[in-house]
Amino acid sequence: MSLIDLRSDTVTKPTQEMLNAISNAKLGDDVYQDDPTANHLEEKAAELLGKEDAIIVSSGTQGNLISILAQTSRGDEIIIGDKSHIYNYEAGGAMVLGGTSLYPIPNNNYGSLEINDITNAKKNDDFHKPRTKMLALENTHNLAGGKVLNISEIEKISSKARDLSLSLHMDGARLFNASVYLGVEPKKIASYFDSVTFCLSKGLCCPIGSIIVGGKDFIHECRRWRKMLGSGMRQLGIIAAPGVVALDSMIERLNDDHENAKFLAEGLSNINGVIIDPEGIQTNIIRFSLSEKITKKSKNIIFELMGKNILLNPSKNDFRIVTHNDISKDDCKYFLLSLSEILKN
Ligand SMILES: Cc1ncc(COP(=O)(O)O)c(C=O)c1O
């Protein structure tokens, strides 16, 4: 029986079509900007997101970092959600490498930010204080359980950011999950932001890579930072080829992951001892916990699931599971059955 890996959508393997595309990719040297496949993917991404230009980077973390480095200077400050990936899980890169401080304000349960908190976070022009330069949002929001910021919420926040003369970045690692959930074109979401990063390597199933989109001058600046960070990648078409397949054929299928996530959440809500709000599941991330009665028994759920060929991230009592292309409806059924058996015994 094959492993059911529910830890993340980052575990997805490239599809056969992607592997074929890799072996047939036309290659050049991207540092000379003459890798035709990389150039094609960048043009395609810019077009899809309605921006002037795009650049392929090695990861979502690098995309967020380069976007920040290219738009801020030492002593600047970025207003950011306290549960954002950039603030919590990117090793403080903006602070370490850019001398830019991250000013966290509370993320609400929907992964959004309150207008009052944004207004209060913006510093006046005062040499004692950092210069507030940017606001960053995350969509979908990982720690908020894959929640989607809808267009009216983005509109409200972006208009406040513009009033405060802030540039706007979106960590759109799972941007396409948001766009298929909302039923809006990705370029509509991107239109409110100066820079957007999205990942090829999560639900879109590519083995490596993310893309930054934005204006021509900004992307030119990103190219310099990417080189400085050691990611001038030569025959980049190897990474870009599956990216082309992903943008052509892997976006709409994210709906299947969302349906499986809903199915899992509803199934989990019927298992005694599981605490979950199935109504809150919007995309492919599900968070749940277990009742005190069960946690008191100190069951090693993760270990027992592993014995049944199911992988979850270790956690005391805040479990996150993620659906993706390598998880079928039958896998979901098997997981629910296995968990309910473990919790019953
Ligand atoms: C919301 C979000 N942003 C950024 C990243 C970073 O992506 P990468 O792992 O490619 O660096 C992740 C990774 O899970 C993420 O969930």
The ligand as a Gaussian input file, in Angstrom:
#p B3LYP/6-31G(d) Opt

LIG

0 1
 C        1.985000      30.720000       2.848000
 C        3.365000      30.252000       2.526000
 N        4.254000      31.140000       2.067000
 C        5.504000      30.787000       1.747000
 C        5.921000      29.486000       1.862000
 C        7.342000      29.150000       1.550000
 O        7.487000      28.327000       0.457000
 P        8.827000      27.446000       0.266000
 O        8.647000      26.259000       1.158000
 O        8.811000      27.120000      -1.188000
 O        9.965000      28.280000       0.673000
 C        5.029000      28.515000       2.355000
 C        5.468000      27.111000       2.502000
 O        4.759000      26.264000       2.950000
 C        3.721000      28.919000       2.697000
 O        2.828000      28.052000       3.173000

